[in-house]
Amino acid sequence: MKQKNLFKKTIYFISFISTFIYILYRILFTLPINMNFFSLFLGIIVLFTELWESFNFFIYYFNILKSTKKNSHLPPLNTSPEYPDIDIFIATLNEHDSLLKNTINCCKNINYPDKNKLHIYVCDDGNRNNVKELCKNFNVNYITRLTNKDAKAGNYNNALKQTHSPYIAFFDADMCPTNDFLELALPYFLSNSNKKIGFVQFPQSFKNPDIFQYRFNLENKIPFEQEYFYNTLQIEKNQTNSVVFCGTNALVSRSALNEINGFATGTISEDIATGMLIENAGYTGIALNNITAYGNSVTDFTGFAKQRSRWARGCVQMSKKYKIFTCKGLSLKQKLEYFSCVSYWYFGIRRLVYLIAPLLFSLCGITVINCNIKTFICLWLPCYLLKRFAIDILEQNQRSSTWNTIYETILTPILAPAVTQEFLGFHNTKFDVTPKGTTANRMSKLNFKVLVFHLIFFILNFVGFIISALKIFNNGISLYILPLIWTLSNAFYLLIAIIFDLRFKKHDYKNFVPNKTKKYPKFSVFHIFFDFLTHPNNKF
């Protein structure tokens, strides 16, 4: 085992060095300095995009080299602890009664030595009589308010003013906790540890396939899209006390919330901002990978797009308002972690640059990388292969370079404009609840717009590939081999994105088992094409 870990860390270290050398080479020797200003300007944009991506990988490498990827040991409890009162907040705005019934019922069934000390509150930001009546029937508390100021953060802050227990468990309206939720979370707060525990965060898991499993018909064949984040990246963040608070499936100390004056406002990603402020105040956030709640994954495309846009725009808002690098309570490692977390959501812009860059040369004759092709390949290829090997093989296919690019390509037309608008100051502070359990049987307008985007770029990259191939025959391989490979790669991922866009028809999924698959099978991408060709009824 030690030899295996040593080999793994050695590969990561070599990959780190290889990436660093490649980036240094790109900065010093590949900018089109002697060409026109337009080429230089576009070349700097492409280089900056690569630097940006490399920064996120450096943070990733750092975490991997430091991480054990194991849950914190369940701490020993104080002798004969006096179990505290605990409030359970269920946030709702316009969710259906049936959804709330399941969540309330599961909350009432949470194991606790003294059930009289469990206080369940439905925090209804919709001020609905039917929900109030539902709470009465279930004998749980109902809290509402007359306005929706500050959205979910305001809803929770309103509830905090009317409750008093030292710990609060938070659940979204569709997240049904398991019986052992408090048995796994509370010991960290009641232990003999000298740490001030701010919150314990569990993963989000779902009773139905996510939209990628659903549309590609890969239920039980690929992991949840967010599986790697919760089971690996979050656990690694324990090392630097930069665990992301996700706003649901978490137990939080009231004293920590009081110290930061409640939930963070001014951002539609109030959860991550709140977690950062708690850790900035000197508290510890703990991530565990035990599944302690199951929700409903969004399979409606419009709802999915709004959800991801909200997450992305919220992170941009958070970085602007709370200025990560000026938070005095955060260490440099924590600041870099949170900056990496926020910068991740700019991947739509980064992917858009990668879709356009090879077209500039193959279609327009504009040089953005001015290099000796042999030198470039000798430095880029080892960097690329080592990175893929490190991510895919050493992570035992729990993370996949190929699938990462598929997800990013699909989301690019959704997130690139949303993040750009937010960055430029066109704020969107409206909080839209993501619809759950709904799937249209026809293509939505937004889905069609995304399909058009993917089709246009597929055609452009395919044409760029053909032109590059033809010019190789006439002008030799050195000038056009890079755009040839690049446009072919882009066309491949765009074709998969087009298949995703076209698989909008509602269909039944049978024998789905949550969290059954932890790894990406090697040939799962080819299953997409096979399934698309052999199931014509699911195409349109």
Order of alpha helices (4+ residues) and beta strands (2+ residues): alpha-alpha-beta-alpha-beta-alpha-beta-alpha-beta-beta-alpha-alpha-beta-beta-alpha-beta-alpha-alpha-beta-beta-alpha-alpha-alpha-alpha-alpha-alpha-alpha-alpha
